[in-house]
Amino acid sequence: MQLKQKDLVGIIGGKSRVSEILNRKKKLTVEMVRVLAERLNLSAQILINDYNLTK
């Protein structure tokens, strides 16, 4: 979708929260999944797949 980090600020949180999500330091919350699915016209199933966090 050619989105950048700044495009997600305000949708799923502030700049630092978006950075944590994109760098796999934190997982998406249920509310974040709902908002992203609605705003980006995606299936929530895509966003709820499990993934490992980095340490």
mmCIF entry with sequence, helices, sheets and N, C-alpha, C, O atoms, coordinates in Angstrom:
data_MODEL
# 
_entry.id   MODEL 
# 
_entity.id                         1 
_entity.type                       polymer 
_entity.pdbx_number_of_molecules   1 
# 
_entity_poly.entity_id                      1 
_entity_poly.type                           'polypeptide(L)' 
_entity_poly.nstd_linkage                   no 
_entity_poly.nstd_monomer                   no 
_entity_poly.pdbx_seq_one_letter_code       MQLKQKDLVGIIGGKSRVSEILNRKKKLTVEMVRVLAERLNLSAQILINDYNLTK 
_entity_poly.pdbx_seq_one_letter_code_can   MQLKQKDLVGIIGGKSRVSEILNRKKKLTVEMVRVLAERLNLSAQILINDYNLTK 
_entity_poly.pdbx_strand_id                 A 
# 
loop_
_entity_poly_seq.entity_id 
_entity_poly_seq.num 
_entity_poly_seq.mon_id 
_entity_poly_seq.hetero 
1 1  MET n 
1 2  GLN n 
1 3  LEU n 
1 4  LYS n 
1 5  GLN n 
1 6  LYS n 
1 7  ASP n 
1 8  LEU n 
1 9  VAL n 
1 10 GLY n 
1 11 ILE n 
1 12 ILE n 
1 13 GLY n 
1 14 GLY n 
1 15 LYS n 
1 16 SER n 
1 17 ARG n 
1 18 VAL n 
1 19 SER n 
1 20 GLU n 
1 21 ILE n 
1 22 LEU n 
1 23 ASN n 
1 24 ARG n 
1 25 LYS n 
1 26 LYS n 
1 27 LYS n 
1 28 LEU n 
1 29 THR n 
1 30 VAL n 
1 31 GLU n 
1 32 MET n 
1 33 VAL n 
1 34 ARG n 
1 35 VAL n 
1 36 LEU n 
1 37 ALA n 
1 38 GLU n 
1 39 ARG n 
1 40 LEU n 
1 41 ASN n 
1 42 LEU n 
1 43 SER n 
1 44 ALA n 
1 45 GLN n 
1 46 ILE n 
1 47 LEU n 
1 48 ILE n 
1 49 ASN n 
1 50 ASP n 
1 51 TYR n 
1 52 ASN n 
1 53 LEU n 
1 54 THR n 
1 55 LYS n 
# 
_struct_asym.id          A 
_struct_asym.entity_id   1 
# 
loop_
_struct_conf.conf_type_id 
_struct_conf.id 
_struct_conf.pdbx_PDB_helix_id 
_struct_conf.beg_label_comp_id 
_struct_conf.beg_label_asym_id 
_struct_conf.beg_label_seq_id 
_struct_conf.pdbx_beg_PDB_ins_code 
_struct_conf.end_label_comp_id 
_struct_conf.end_label_asym_id 
_struct_conf.end_label_seq_id 
_struct_conf.pdbx_end_PDB_ins_code 
_struct_conf.beg_auth_comp_id 
_struct_conf.beg_auth_asym_id 
_struct_conf.beg_auth_seq_id 
_struct_conf.end_auth_comp_id 
_struct_conf.end_auth_asym_id 
_struct_conf.end_auth_seq_id 
_struct_conf.pdbx_PDB_helix_class 
_struct_conf.details 
_struct_conf.pdbx_PDB_helix_length 
HELX_P HELX_P1 AA1 GLN A 5  ? LEU A 8  ? GLN A 5  LEU A 8  1 ? 4  
HELX_P HELX_P2 AA2 LYS A 15 ? LEU A 22 ? LYS A 15 LEU A 22 1 ? 8  
HELX_P HELX_P3 AA3 VAL A 30 ? ARG A 39 ? VAL A 30 ARG A 39 1 ? 10 
HELX_P HELX_P4 AA4 ALA A 44 ? ILE A 48 ? ALA A 44 ILE A 48 1 ? 5  
# 
_struct_conf_type.id          HELX_P 
_struct_conf_type.criteria    ? 
_struct_conf_type.reference   ? 
# 
loop_
_atom_site.group_PDB 
_atom_site.id 
_atom_site.type_symbol 
_atom_site.label_atom_id 
_atom_site.label_alt_id 
_atom_site.label_comp_id 
_atom_site.label_asym_id 
_atom_site.label_entity_id 
_atom_site.label_seq_id 
_atom_site.pdbx_PDB_ins_code 
_atom_site.Cartn_x 
_atom_site.Cartn_y 
_atom_site.Cartn_z 
_atom_site.occupancy 
_atom_site.B_iso_or_equiv 
_atom_site.pdbx_formal_charge 
_atom_site.auth_seq_id 
_atom_site.auth_comp_id 
_atom_site.auth_asym_id 
_atom_site.auth_atom_id 
_atom_site.pdbx_PDB_model_num 
ATOM 1   N N  . MET A 1 1  ? 0.818   -1.201  0.000  1.00 0.00 ? 1  MET A N  1 
ATOM 2   C CA . MET A 1 1  ? 0.000   0.000   0.000  1.00 0.00 ? 1  MET A CA 1 
ATOM 3   C C  . MET A 1 1  ? 0.860   1.262   0.000  1.00 0.00 ? 1  MET A C  1 
ATOM 4   O O  . MET A 1 1  ? 0.338   2.377   -0.029 1.00 0.00 ? 1  MET A O  1 
ATOM 5   N N  . GLN A 1 2  ? 2.155   1.083   0.032  1.00 0.00 ? 2  GLN A N  1 
ATOM 6   C CA . GLN A 1 2  ? 3.075   2.220   -0.019 1.00 0.00 ? 2  GLN A CA 1 
ATOM 7   C C  . GLN A 1 2  ? 2.909   3.180   1.157  1.00 0.00 ? 2  GLN A C  1 
ATOM 8   O O  . GLN A 1 2  ? 3.141   4.381   1.019  1.00 0.00 ? 2  GLN A O  1 
ATOM 9   N N  . LEU A 1 3  ? 2.507   2.651   2.316  1.00 0.00 ? 3  LEU A N  1 
ATOM 10  C CA . LEU A 1 3  ? 2.351   3.486   3.510  1.00 0.00 ? 3  LEU A CA 1 
ATOM 11  C C  . LEU A 1 3  ? 3.684   3.660   4.208  1.00 0.00 ? 3  LEU A C  1 
ATOM 12  O O  . LEU A 1 3  ? 4.535   2.771   4.191  1.00 0.00 ? 3  LEU A O  1 
ATOM 13  N N  . LYS A 1 4  ? 3.848   4.795   4.810  1.00 0.00 ? 4  LYS A N  1 
ATOM 14  C CA . LYS A 1 4  ? 5.043   5.082   5.588  1.00 0.00 ? 4  LYS A CA 1 
ATOM 15  C C  . LYS A 1 4  ? 4.648   5.165   7.052  1.00 0.00 ? 4  LYS A C  1 
ATOM 16  O O  . LYS A 1 4  ? 3.466   5.239   7.389  1.00 0.00 ? 4  LYS A O  1 
ATOM 17  N N  . GLN A 1 5  ? 5.652   5.151   7.913  1.00 0.00 ? 5  GLN A N  1 
ATOM 18  C CA . GLN A 1 5  ? 5.402   5.204   9.345  1.00 0.00 ? 5  GLN A CA 1 
ATOM 19  C C  . GLN A 1 5  ? 4.523   6.391   9.712  1.00 0.00 ? 5  GLN A C  1 
ATOM 20  O O  . GLN A 1 5  ? 3.601   6.257   10.516 1.00 0.00 ? 5  GLN A O  1 
ATOM 21  N N  . LYS A 1 6  ? 4.796   7.526   9.141  1.00 0.00 ? 6  LYS A N  1 
ATOM 22  C CA . LYS A 1 6  ? 4.034   8.730   9.477  1.00 0.00 ? 6  LYS A CA 1 
ATOM 23  C C  . LYS A 1 6  ? 2.567   8.621   9.061  1.00 0.00 ? 6  LYS A C  1 
ATOM 24  O O  . LYS A 1 6  ? 1.709   9.298   9.627  1.00 0.00 ? 6  LYS A O  1 
ATOM 25  N N  . ASP A 1 7  ? 2.275   7.769   8.074  1.00 0.00 ? 7  ASP A N  1 
ATOM 26  C CA . ASP A 1 7  ? 0.896   7.571   7.632  1.00 0.00 ? 7  ASP A CA 1 
ATOM 27  C C  . ASP A 1 7  ? 0.063   6.823   8.677  1.00 0.00 ? 7  ASP A C  1 
ATOM 28  O O  . ASP A 1 7  ? -1.161  6.944   8.700  1.00 0.00 ? 7  ASP A O  1 
ATOM 29  N N  . LEU A 1 8  ? 0.723   6.059   9.529  1.00 0.00 ? 8  LEU A N  1 
ATOM 30  C CA . LEU A 1 8  ? 0.028   5.273   10.548 1.00 0.00 ? 8  LEU A CA 1 
ATOM 31  C C  . LEU A 1 8  ? -0.110  6.005   11.880 1.00 0.00 ? 8  LEU A C  1 
ATOM 32  O O  . LEU A 1 8  ? -0.890  5.590   12.737 1.00 0.00 ? 8  LEU A O  1 
ATOM 33  N N  . VAL A 1 9  ? 0.639   7.085   12.056 1.00 0.00 ? 9  VAL A N  1 
ATOM 34  C CA . VAL A 1 9  ? 0.522   7.881   13.277 1.00 0.00 ? 9  VAL A CA 1 
ATOM 35  C C  . VAL A 1 9  ? -0.878  8.474   13.322 1.00 0.00 ? 9  VAL A C  1 
ATOM 36  O O  . VAL A 1 9  ? -1.347  9.072   12.354 1.00 0.00 ? 9  VAL A O  1 
ATOM 37  N N  . GLY A 1 10 ? -1.525  8.301   14.443 1.00 0.00 ? 10 GLY A N  1 
ATOM 38  C CA . GLY A 1 10 ? -2.892  8.770   14.591 1.00 0.00 ? 10 GLY A CA 1 
ATOM 39  C C  . GLY A 1 10 ? -3.912  7.684   14.309 1.00 0.00 ? 10 GLY A C  1 
ATOM 40  O O  . GLY A 1 10 ? -5.043  7.752   14.792 1.00 0.00 ? 10 GLY A O  1 
ATOM 41  N N  . ILE A 1 11 ? -3.525  6.688   13.535 1.00 0.00 ? 11 ILE A N  1 
ATOM 42  C CA . ILE A 1 11 ? -4.419  5.569   13.273 1.00 0.00 ? 11 ILE A CA 1 
ATOM 43  C C  . ILE A 1 11 ? -4.246  4.515   14.359 1.00 0.00 ? 11 ILE A C  1 
ATOM 44  O O  . ILE A 1 11 ? -5.227  4.037   14.929 1.00 0.00 ? 11 ILE A O  1 
ATOM 45  N N  . ILE A 1 12 ? -2.992  4.153   14.646 1.00 0.00 ? 12 ILE A N  1 
ATOM 46  C CA . ILE A 1 12 ? -2.749  3.131   15.672 1.00 0.00 ? 12 ILE A CA 1 
ATOM 47  C C  . ILE A 1 12 ? -2.001  3.676   16.881 1.00 0.00 ? 12 ILE A C  1 
ATOM 48  O O  . ILE A 1 12 ? -1.669  2.918   17.793 1.00 0.00 ? 12 ILE A O  1 
ATOM 49  N N  . GLY A 1 13 ? -1.734  4.956   16.904 1.00 0.00 ? 13 GLY A N  1 
ATOM 50  C CA . GLY A 1 13 ? -1.066  5.547   18.052 1.00 0.00 ? 13 GLY A CA 1 
ATOM 51  C C  . GLY A 1 13 ? -0.079  6.612   17.627 1.00 0.00 ? 13 GLY A C  1 
ATOM 52  O O  . GLY A 1 13 ? -0.067  7.071   16.485 1.00 0.00 ? 13 GLY A O  1 
ATOM 53  N N  . GLY A 1 14 ? 0.744   6.985   18.583 1.00 0.00 ? 14 GLY A N  1 
ATOM 54  C CA . GLY A 1 14 ? 1.746   8.009   18.320 1.00 0.00 ? 14 GLY A CA 1 
ATOM 55  C C  . GLY A 1 14 ? 2.947   7.451   17.579 1.00 0.00 ? 14 GLY A C  1 
ATOM 56  O O  . GLY A 1 14 ? 3.006   6.262   17.265 1.00 0.00 ? 14 GLY A O  1 
ATOM 57  N N  . LYS A 1 15 ? 3.896   8.322   17.308 1.00 0.00 ? 15 LYS A N  1 
ATOM 58  C CA . LYS A 1 15 ? 5.085   7.956   16.532 1.00 0.00 ? 15 LYS A CA 1 
ATOM 59  C C  . LYS A 1 15 ? 5.858   6.809   17.170 1.00 0.00 ? 15 LYS A C  1 
ATOM 60  O O  . LYS A 1 15 ? 6.284   5.889   16.472 1.00 0.00 ? 15 LYS A O  1 
ATOM 61  N N  . SER A 1 16 ? 6.045   6.852   18.483 1.00 0.00 ? 16 SER A N  1 
ATOM 62  C CA . SER A 1 16 ? 6.817   5.800   19.148 1.00 0.00 ? 16 SER A CA 1 
ATOM 63  C C  . SER A 1 16 ? 6.075   4.469   19.142 1.00 0.00 ? 16 SER A C  1 
ATOM 64  O O  . SER A 1 16 ? 6.701   3.420   18.988 1.00 0.00 ? 16 SER A O  1 
ATOM 65  N N  . ARG A 1 17 ? 4.751   4.490   19.307 1.00 0.00 ? 17 ARG A N  1 
ATOM 66  C CA . ARG A 1 17 ? 3.979   3.246   19.288 1.00 0.00 ? 17 ARG A CA 1 
ATOM 67  C C  . ARG A 1 17 ? 4.005   2.621   17.895 1.00 0.00 ? 17 ARG A C  1 
ATOM 68  O O  . ARG A 1 17 ? 4.149   1.406   17.764 1.00 0.00 ? 17 ARG A O  1 
ATOM 69  N N  . VAL A 1 18 ? 3.869   3.432   16.873 1.00 0.00 ? 18 VAL A N  1 
ATOM 70  C CA . VAL A 1 18 ? 3.931   2.927   15.498 1.00 0.00 ? 18 VAL A CA 1 
ATOM 71  C C  . VAL A 1 18 ? 5.299   2.296   15.242 1.00 0.00 ? 18 VAL A C  1 
ATOM 72  O O  . VAL A 1 18 ? 5.392   1.239   14.619 1.00 0.00 ? 18 VAL A O  1 
ATOM 73  N N  . SER A 1 19 ? 6.346   2.941   15.718 1.00 0.00 ? 19 SER A N  1 
ATOM 74  C CA . SER A 1 19 ? 7.696   2.409   15.556 1.00 0.00 ? 19 SER A CA 1 
ATOM 75  C C  . SER A 1 19 ? 7.840   1.055   16.254 1.00 0.00 ? 19 SER A C  1 
ATOM 76  O O  . SER A 1 19 ? 8.437   0.134   15.696 1.00 0.00 ? 19 SER A O  1 
ATOM 77  N N  . GLU A 1 20 ? 7.305   0.928   17.458 1.00 0.00 ? 20 GLU A N  1 
ATOM 78  C CA . GLU A 1 20 ? 7.372   -0.340  18.189 1.00 0.00 ? 20 GLU A CA 1 
ATOM 79  C C  . GLU A 1 20 ? 6.640   -1.447  17.438 1.00 0.00 ? 20 GLU A C  1 
ATOM 80  O O  . GLU A 1 20 ? 7.115   -2.582  17.387 1.00 0.00 ? 20 GLU A O  1 
ATOM 81  N N  . ILE A 1 21 ? 5.502   -1.126  16.862 1.00 0.00 ? 21 ILE A N  1 
ATOM 82  C CA . ILE A 1 21 ? 4.724   -2.118  16.113 1.00 0.00 ? 21 ILE A CA 1 
ATOM 83  C C  . ILE A 1 21 ? 5.477   -2.540  14.857 1.00 0.00 ? 21 ILE A C  1 
ATOM 84  O O  . ILE A 1 21 ? 5.623   -3.733  14.590 1.00 0.00 ? 21 ILE A O  1 
ATOM 85  N N  . LEU A 1 22 ? 5.953   -1.571  14.090 1.00 0.00 ? 22 LEU A N  1 
ATOM 86  C CA . LEU A 1 22 ? 6.631   -1.882  12.834 1.00 0.00 ? 22 LEU A CA 1 
ATOM 87  C C  . LEU A 1 22 ? 7.948   -2.617  13.051 1.00 0.00 ? 22 LEU A C  1 
ATOM 88  O O  . LEU A 1 22 ? 8.369   -3.393  12.193 1.00 0.00 ? 22 LEU A O  1 
ATOM 89  N N  . ASN A 1 23 ? 8.599   -2.385  14.178 1.00 0.00 ? 23 ASN A N  1 
ATOM 90  C CA . ASN A 1 23 ? 9.856   -3.059  14.489 1.00 0.00 ? 23 ASN A CA 1 
ATOM 91  C C  . ASN A 1 23 ? 9.647   -4.333  15.298 1.00 0.00 ? 23 ASN A C  1 
ATOM 92  O O  . ASN A 1 23 ? 10.604  -4.924  15.798 1.00 0.00 ? 23 ASN A O  1 
ATOM 93  N N  . ARG A 1 24 ? 8.397   -4.750  15.423 1.00 0.00 ? 24 ARG A N  1 
ATOM 94  C CA . ARG A 1 24 ? 8.010   -5.984  16.119 1.00 0.00 ? 24 ARG A CA 1 
ATOM 95  C C  . ARG A 1 24 ? 8.488   -6.036  17.561 1.00 0.00 ? 24 ARG A C  1 
ATOM 96  O O  . ARG A 1 24 ? 8.923   -7.078  18.050 1.00 0.00 ? 24 ARG A O  1 
ATOM 97  N N  . LYS A 1 25 ? 8.400   -4.906  18.224 1.00 0.00 ? 25 LYS A N  1 
ATOM 98  C CA . LYS A 1 25 ? 8.703   -4.854  19.654 1.00 0.00 ? 25 LYS A CA 1 
ATOM 99  C C  . LYS A 1 25 ? 7.423   -5.000  20.471 1.00 0.00 ? 25 LYS A C  1 
ATOM 100 O O  . LYS A 1 25 ? 7.463   -5.445  21.618 1.00 0.00 ? 25 LYS A O  1 
ATOM 101 N N  . LYS A 1 26 ? 6.301   -4.630  19.888 1.00 0.00 ? 26 LYS A N  1 
ATOM 102 C CA . LYS A 1 26 ? 4.973   -4.767  20.501 1.00 0.00 ? 26 LYS A CA 1 
ATOM 103 C C  . LYS A 1 26 ? 4.028   -5.323  19.449 1.00 0.00 ? 26 LYS A C  1 
ATOM 104 O O  . LYS A 1 26 ? 4.227   -5.133  18.249 1.00 0.00 ? 26 LYS A O  1 
ATOM 105 N N  . LYS A 1 27 ? 2.999   -6.013  19.921 1.00 0.00 ? 27 LYS A N  1 
ATOM 106 C CA . LYS A 1 27 ? 1.995   -6.565  19.009 1.00 0.00 ? 27 LYS A CA 1 
ATOM 107 C C  . LYS A 1 27 ? 0.826   -5.601  18.864 1.00 0.00 ? 27 LYS A C  1 
ATOM 108 O O  . LYS A 1 27 ? 0.588   -4.746  19.717 1.00 0.00 ? 27 LYS A O  1 
ATOM 109 N N  . LEU A 1 28 ? 0.113   -5.762  17.774 1.00 0.00 ? 28 LEU A N  1 
ATOM 110 C CA . LEU A 1 28 ? -1.100  -4.986  17.564 1.00 0.00 ? 28 LEU A CA 1 
ATOM 111 C C  . LEU A 1 28 ? -2.142  -5.386  18.604 1.00 0.00 ? 28 LEU A C  1 
ATOM 112 O O  . LEU A 1 28 ? -2.267  -6.562  18.948 1.00 0.00 ? 28 LEU A O  1 
ATOM 113 N N  . THR A 1 29 ? -2.883  -4.411  19.099 1.00 0.00 ? 29 THR A N  1 
ATOM 114 C CA . THR A 1 29 ? -3.993  -4.700  19.997 1.00 0.00 ? 29 THR A CA 1 
ATOM 115 C C  . THR A 1 29 ? -5.235  -4.981  19.163 1.00 0.00 ? 29 THR A C  1 
ATOM 116 O O  . THR A 1 29 ? -5.256  -4.719  17.961 1.00 0.00 ? 29 THR A O  1 
ATOM 117 N N  . VAL A 1 30 ? -6.256  -5.509  19.797 1.00 0.00 ? 30 VAL A N  1 
ATOM 118 C CA . VAL A 1 30 ? -7.513  -5.781  19.099 1.00 0.00 ? 30 VAL A CA 1 
ATOM 119 C C  . VAL A 1 30 ? -8.076  -4.484  18.518 1.00 0.00 ? 30 VAL A C  1 
ATOM 120 O O  . VAL A 1 30 ? -8.563  -4.469  17.388 1.00 0.00 ? 30 VAL A O  1 
ATOM 121 N N  . GLU A 1 31 ? -8.009  -3.414  19.278 1.00 0.00 ? 31 GLU A N  1 
ATOM 122 C CA . GLU A 1 31 ? -8.522  -2.128  18.794 1.00 0.00 ? 31 GLU A CA 1 
ATOM 123 C C  . GLU A 1 31 ? -7.731  -1.640  17.584 1.00 0.00 ? 31 GLU A C  1 
ATOM 124 O O  . GLU A 1 31 ? -8.316  -1.120  16.634 1.00 0.00 ? 31 GLU A O  1 
ATOM 125 N N  . MET A 1 32 ? -6.405  -1.801  17.608 1.00 0.00 ? 32 MET A N  1 
ATOM 126 C CA . MET A 1 32 ? -5.584  -1.407  16.460 1.00 0.00 ? 32 MET A CA 1 
ATOM 127 C C  . MET A 1 32 ? -5.966  -2.204  15.225 1.00 0.00 ? 32 MET A C  1 
ATOM 128 O O  . MET A 1 32 ? -6.048  -1.657  14.125 1.00 0.00 ? 32 MET A O  1 
ATOM 129 N N  . VAL A 1 33 ? -6.199  -3.497  15.407 1.00 0.00 ? 33 VAL A N  1 
ATOM 130 C CA . VAL A 1 33 ? -6.604  -4.357  14.289 1.00 0.00 ? 33 VAL A CA 1 
ATOM 131 C C  . VAL A 1 33 ? -7.922  -3.871  13.709 1.00 0.00 ? 33 VAL A C  1 
ATOM 132 O O  . VAL A 1 33 ? -8.070  -3.785  12.490 1.00 0.00 ? 33 VAL A O  1 
ATOM 133 N N  . ARG A 1 34 ? -8.871  -3.557  14.566 1.00 0.00 ? 34 ARG A N  1 
ATOM 134 C CA . ARG A 1 34 ? -10.170 -3.070  14.101 1.00 0.00 ? 34 ARG A CA 1 
ATOM 135 C C  . ARG A 1 34 ? -10.036 -1.794  13.285 1.00 0.00 ? 34 ARG A C  1 
ATOM 136 O O  . ARG A 1 34 ? -10.615 -1.670  12.206 1.00 0.00 ? 34 ARG A O  1 
ATOM 137 N N  . VAL A 1 35 ? -9.271  -0.852  13.807 1.00 0.00 ? 35 VAL A N  1 
ATOM 138 C CA . VAL A 1 35 ? -9.112  0.440   13.136 1.00 0.00 ? 35 VAL A CA 1 
ATOM 139 C C  . VAL A 1 35 ? -8.382  0.274   11.800 1.00 0.00 ? 35 VAL A C  1 
ATOM 140 O O  . VAL A 1 35 ? -8.794  0.839   10.787 1.00 0.00 ? 35 VAL A O  1 
ATOM 141 N N  . LEU A 1 36 ? -7.303  -0.497  11.805 1.00 0.00 ? 36 LEU A N  1 
ATOM 142 C CA . LEU A 1 36 ? -6.560  -0.706  10.564 1.00 0.00 ? 36 LEU A CA 1 
ATOM 143 C C  . LEU A 1 36 ? -7.408  -1.415  9.511  1.00 0.00 ? 36 LEU A C  1 
ATOM 144 O O  . LEU A 1 36 ? -7.391  -1.044  8.338  1.00 0.00 ? 36 LEU A O  1 
ATOM 145 N N  . ALA A 1 37 ? -8.137  -2.424  9.931  1.00 0.00 ? 37 ALA A N  1 
ATOM 146 C CA . ALA A 1 37 ? -8.989  -3.158  8.986  1.00 0.00 ? 37 ALA A CA 1 
ATOM 147 C C  . ALA A 1 37 ? -10.018 -2.236  8.352  1.00 0.00 ? 37 ALA A C  1 
ATOM 148 O O  . ALA A 1 37 ? -10.267 -2.301  7.148  1.00 0.00 ? 37 ALA A O  1 
ATOM 149 N N  . GLU A 1 38 ? -10.607 -1.385  9.162  1.00 0.00 ? 38 GLU A N  1 
ATOM 150 C CA . GLU A 1 38 ? -11.624 -0.469  8.650  1.00 0.00 ? 38 GLU A CA 1 
ATOM 151 C C  . GLU A 1 38 ? -11.025 0.614   7.754  1.00 0.00 ? 38 GLU A C  1 
ATOM 152 O O  . GLU A 1 38 ? -11.500 0.836   6.640  1.00 0.00 ? 38 GLU A O  1 
ATOM 153 N N  . ARG A 1 39 ? -9.987  1.282   8.240  1.00 0.00 ? 39 ARG A N  1 
ATOM 154 C CA . ARG A 1 39 ? -9.419  2.414   7.495  1.00 0.00 ? 39 ARG A CA 1 
ATOM 155 C C  . ARG A 1 39 ? -8.691  2.002   6.220  1.00 0.00 ? 39 ARG A C  1 
ATOM 156 O O  . ARG A 1 39 ? -8.691  2.734   5.230  1.00 0.00 ? 39 ARG A O  1 
ATOM 157 N N  . LEU A 1 40 ? -8.063  0.806   6.253  1.00 0.00 ? 40 LEU A N  1 
ATOM 158 C CA . LEU A 1 40 ? -7.287  0.368   5.096  1.00 0.00 ? 40 LEU A CA 1 
ATOM 159 C C  . LEU A 1 40 ? -8.045  -0.630  4.234  1.00 0.00 ? 40 LEU A C  1 
ATOM 160 O O  . LEU A 1 40 ? -7.512  -1.155  3.256  1.00 0.00 ? 40 LEU A O  1 
ATOM 161 N N  . ASN A 1 41 ? -9.305  -0.887  4.612  1.00 0.00 ? 41 ASN A N  1 
ATOM 162 C CA . ASN A 1 41 ? -10.154 -1.812  3.873  1.00 0.00 ? 41 ASN A CA 1 
ATOM 163 C C  . ASN A 1 41 ? -9.485  -3.179  3.712  1.00 0.00 ? 41 ASN A C  1 
ATOM 164 O O  . ASN A 1 41 ? -9.414  -3.737  2.617  1.00 0.00 ? 41 ASN A O  1 
ATOM 165 N N  . LEU A 1 42 ? -8.992  -3.703  4.858  1.00 0.00 ? 42 LEU A N  1 
ATOM 166 C CA . LEU A 1 42 ? -8.335  -5.003  4.897  1.00 0.00 ? 42 LEU A CA 1 
ATOM 167 C C  . LEU A 1 42 ? -9.173  -5.972  5.710  1.00 0.00 ? 42 LEU A C  1 
ATOM 168 O O  . LEU A 1 42 ? -10.019 -5.566  6.507  1.00 0.00 ? 42 LEU A O  1 
ATOM 169 N N  . SER A 1 43 ? -8.932  -7.239  5.501  1.00 0.00 ? 43 SER A N  1 
ATOM 170 C CA . SER A 1 43 ? -9.534  -8.253  6.356  1.00 0.00 ? 43 SER A CA 1 
ATOM 171 C C  . SER A 1 43 ? -8.753  -8.273  7.671  1.00 0.00 ? 43 SER A C  1 
ATOM 172 O O  . SER A 1 43 ? -7.522  -8.249  7.664  1.00 0.00 ? 43 SER A O  1 
ATOM 173 N N  . ALA A 1 44 ? -9.458  -8.317  8.784  1.00 0.00 ? 44 ALA A N  1 
ATOM 174 C CA . ALA A 1 44 ? -8.795  -8.389  10.085 1.00 0.00 ? 44 ALA A CA 1 
ATOM 175 C C  . ALA A 1 44 ? -7.953  -9.657  10.184 1.00 0.00 ? 44 ALA A C  1 
ATOM 176 O O  . ALA A 1 44 ? -6.964  -9.686  10.917 1.00 0.00 ? 44 ALA A O  1 
ATOM 177 N N  . GLN A 1 45 ? -8.332  -10.696 9.460  1.00 0.00 ? 45 GLN A N  1 
ATOM 178 C CA . GLN A 1 45 ? -7.586  -11.960 9.488  1.00 0.00 ? 45 GLN A CA 1 
ATOM 179 C C  . GLN A 1 45 ? -6.123  -11.758 9.103  1.00 0.00 ? 45 GLN A C  1 
ATOM 180 O O  . GLN A 1 45 ? -5.240  -12.409 9.662  1.00 0.00 ? 45 GLN A O  1 
ATOM 181 N N  . ILE A 1 46 ? -5.868  -10.882 8.174  1.00 0.00 ? 46 ILE A N  1 
ATOM 182 C CA . ILE A 1 46 ? -4.496  -10.588 7.743  1.00 0.00 ? 46 ILE A CA 1 
ATOM 183 C C  . ILE A 1 46 ? -3.686  -10.031 8.909  1.00 0.00 ? 46 ILE A C  1 
ATOM 184 O O  . ILE A 1 46 ? -2.503  -10.339 9.057  1.00 0.00 ? 46 ILE A O  1 
ATOM 185 N N  . LEU A 1 47 ? -4.320  -9.223  9.722  1.00 0.00 ? 47 LEU A N  1 
ATOM 186 C CA . LEU A 1 47 ? -3.624  -8.524  10.792 1.00 0.00 ? 47 LEU A CA 1 
ATOM 187 C C  . LEU A 1 47 ? -3.479  -9.329  12.078 1.00 0.00 ? 47 LEU A C  1 
ATOM 188 O O  . LEU A 1 47 ? -2.665  -8.983  12.933 1.00 0.00 ? 47 LEU A O  1 
ATOM 189 N N  . ILE A 1 48 ? -4.260  -10.399 12.225 1.00 0.00 ? 48 ILE A N  1 
ATOM 190 C CA . ILE A 1 48 ? -4.205  -11.144 13.484 1.00 0.00 ? 48 ILE A CA 1 
ATOM 191 C C  . ILE A 1 48 ? -3.317  -12.379 13.421 1.00 0.00 ? 48 ILE A C  1 
ATOM 192 O O  . ILE A 1 48 ? -3.198  -13.103 14.409 1.00 0.00 ? 48 ILE A O  1 
ATOM 193 N N  . ASN A 1 49 ? -2.699  -12.627 12.285 1.00 0.00 ? 49 ASN A N  1 
ATOM 194 C CA . ASN A 1 49 ? -1.765  -13.746 12.209 1.00 0.00 ? 49 ASN A CA 1 
ATOM 195 C C  . ASN A 1 49 ? -0.660  -13.552 13.240 1.00 0.00 ? 49 ASN A C  1 
ATOM 196 O O  . ASN A 1 49 ? -0.178  -12.438 13.444 1.00 0.00 ? 49 ASN A O  1 
ATOM 197 N N  . ASP A 1 50 ? -0.263  -14.648 13.890 1.00 0.00 ? 50 ASP A N  1 
ATOM 198 C CA . ASP A 1 50 ? 0.740   -14.574 14.934 1.00 0.00 ? 50 ASP A CA 1 
ATOM 199 C C  . ASP A 1 50 ? 2.116   -14.316 14.333 1.00 0.00 ? 50 ASP A C  1 
ATOM 200 O O  . ASP A 1 50 ? 2.412   -14.760 13.224 1.00 0.00 ? 50 ASP A O  1 
ATOM 201 N N  . TYR A 1 51 ? 2.942   -13.604 15.065 1.00 0.00 ? 51 TYR A N  1 
ATOM 202 C CA . TYR A 1 51 ? 4.315   -13.333 14.659 1.00 0.00 ? 51 TYR A CA 1 
ATOM 203 C C  . TYR A 1 51 ? 5.173   -13.175 15.905 1.00 0.00 ? 51 TYR A C  1 
ATOM 204 O O  . TYR A 1 51 ? 4.670   -12.836 16.976 1.00 0.00 ? 51 TYR A O  1 
ATOM 205 N N  . ASN A 1 52 ? 6.452   -13.419 15.762 1.00 0.00 ? 52 ASN A N  1 
ATOM 206 C CA . ASN A 1 52 ? 7.374   -13.312 16.887 1.00 0.00 ? 52 ASN A CA 1 
ATOM 207 C C  . ASN A 1 52 ? 7.824   -11.870 17.074 1.00 0.00 ? 52 ASN A C  1 
ATOM 208 O O  . ASN A 1 52 ? 8.005   -11.121 16.114 1.00 0.00 ? 52 ASN A O  1 
ATOM 209 N N  . LEU A 1 53 ? 7.996   -11.511 18.327 1.00 0.00 ? 53 LEU A N  1 
ATOM 210 C CA . LEU A 1 53 ? 8.541   -10.202 18.648 1.00 0.00 ? 53 LEU A CA 1 
ATOM 211 C C  . LEU A 1 53 ? 10.058  -10.286 18.674 1.00 0.00 ? 53 LEU A C  1 
ATOM 212 O O  . LEU A 1 53 ? 10.621  -11.345 18.953 1.00 0.00 ? 53 LEU A O  1 
ATOM 213 N N  . THR A 1 54 ? 10.721  -9.172  18.382 1.00 0.00 ? 54 THR A N  1 
ATOM 214 C CA . THR A 1 54 ? 12.176  -9.114  18.466 1.00 0.00 ? 54 THR A CA 1 
ATOM 215 C C  . THR A 1 54 ? 12.569  -8.745  19.893 1.00 0.00 ? 54 THR A C  1 
ATOM 216 O O  . THR A 1 54 ? 11.809  -8.109  20.624 1.00 0.00 ? 54 THR A O  1 
ATOM 217 N N  . LYS A 1 55 ? 13.733  -9.146  20.253 1.00 0.00 ? 55 LYS A N  1 
ATOM 218 C CA . LYS A 1 55 ? 14.194  -8.858  21.626 1.00 0.00 ? 55 LYS A CA 1 
ATOM 219 C C  . LYS A 1 55 ? 15.235  -7.784  21.654 1.00 0.00 ? 55 LYS A C  1 
ATOM 220 O O  . LYS A 1 55 ? 15.723  -7.426  22.726 1.00 0.00 ? 55 LYS A O  1 
# 
